[in-house]
Amino acid sequence: MTSLLNLRILKSASANQSIKRSVLPSLTAKRTFRVSSKCNEYYPDANFSIFKEVVQGEKGKGRLVLVDFYAGWCRPCHMLSPILKAIATDKNVKSGTGKPVDVVTIDTESTEGMELGQRYKVRALPTVIAFCDGQQALQFVGALPEDGVKDFLKQV
């Protein structure tokens, strides 16, 4: 009985060694990978420092940044918000020039949001301003359907 048990242990040990030998080369083999452009980013309720970092700083280089000025009481803002969030989280959505699209939302009822709204002459809500490499490019006012927002992106 003991010899039978020892035989099973030996068979098991040799099977493990052969498994280890067969797995080991695949772990040490060279692997290649490719780097793709960074996915779109979504920055909800951004303050001034996030706005500055994303729109005017290094994070905005080579990217299209949509800045959505909104208010909690604004019904059209509530209609547009999920569309912009979907765009920001869809890695396949690009601008007309092929740049990744980031979305920054600014609550105009906050002190910093009100100041940013005044700086960019926001007169109605929602207002979406597109920035390319830190420069204001285009804007639209009012809630657009998803196709309208995608058409807007093609223009930028």
N, C-alpha and C positions, 0 to 999 in steps of 0.2 A: 504494500500500500504506500509506503514512504517513497519507494523508488518511482512509483507511478506519479506521485505528487511532484517529486523532483524533476521528472521528465516533462511534466506540464509547465513547470516554472522555467525550465531551460528553453522549451519551445517558445514560451511567451517572451522571454528575454531576447531570444534571437529574432523574433518577429519585430519587437520594438526597435532593435538595432537596424534592421533593414528599413523600417519606416523612417527612422531618423536619417539614415543615409540617403533615402530617396527624397526627403523633404529638404535636407540641408543644401543641395546645390541650387534649388530654386530660391532659397533665402539669400544666398550670396551672389546670385546672378545680378548683372547690372540692369537697372530699370530706368526707363526713360519716361519723362512726363513733359507736358507742355503747359505753359502758363497762358491763361487767357486774361482778357481785360477784366478788371474788377467789376463785380455786379453793381447794379443800381443800388443806391442807398436812400433811406427814408429817415428824415429828421423831424419828428413831430414836436410841435410847440417849442421851437427853437428860441433861445435867448440871443442877445446881441453877439456874444462871443462865439456861439456856434454858427450864427449867420456869417460873421466875418471870416471864420475859419473855413467854412464850406464854400461860400460864394467868392470871397476875395483872396483866400489863402491857398496853400498848396493842395488842399483836398479838391479844389475846383478846377485845377489845371487839367486840360484835356477832357473836360466833362461839360455837359449841359446841366445847369441847376435851375429847376423850376421853384420859384418862391411863391407860395400860396398865402396871401393875406386873407384872413377869415375872422369871423366873430361867432360866438356860440349861439347868438339869437338869429343868425342869418340862415334862412331855409335853403337858398341856392348853394350856400357854402356846404351844407350837409349833403346836398346832392352831388357836389363835385368832389368832396373829400375822398370817398371810397374809390373813385376813378383814379385820382392821383396816387393814392396808396397802392392800387393794383399796378399802375405803371411803374412805380418805384420798386416794387418787389418782383417784377417780371424781368428776368435777365435778357430776354429776347427783344425788349423794347429799346430802341436806339433813336437818336435824333436823326434829322435828315442828312447830317454829315457823318453819321455812324458813331457818334459819341455816346457813352453811357449817360443815362438820365437819372439825376438825383432830385429828390423833392424835399424842400424845407417848408414847413408850415409855420406861420407867424400869427399868433393870436393878437389882433389889433386892440383887444380890450386890456391887455397888459401894458404897463408903462413903457417897456422897451419896444413892444410891438407897435404901440401908438407912435413912438418916435421914428421907427423904421418906416411906418406907413406915411408919415409926414415927409420924411426924407425922399421917398420915391413917389410922392404926390398921388397916393392912393385915395380916390374920391368915392369909389363904390366897391361893394363886396359881392362876391369874391373877385379879387384881382390876382392874376397869376403873371409874374414877370419872369422871363427866361434870361439867364445869364450864361454867356459863353466866355470861359477863361476870365471871369471876374468882371466882364463888361455887360451892361444891360443891352439885350438884343431886341426882343419883342415882348409884347404882353397881350393878354386878353382879359376882358372884364365880363363877368357873368358866368353862370354855369353852362358848360358845354357838355354834350353827350360824349361818350368814350371815343367815338369816331372823330368827333370834332377836335378833341384833345390830341389824338394821333395825327390828324391833319396839321394841327398847329406845330407838332414836333417835327413834321417833315419840312416845314418852312424854316426851321432854325438850324 
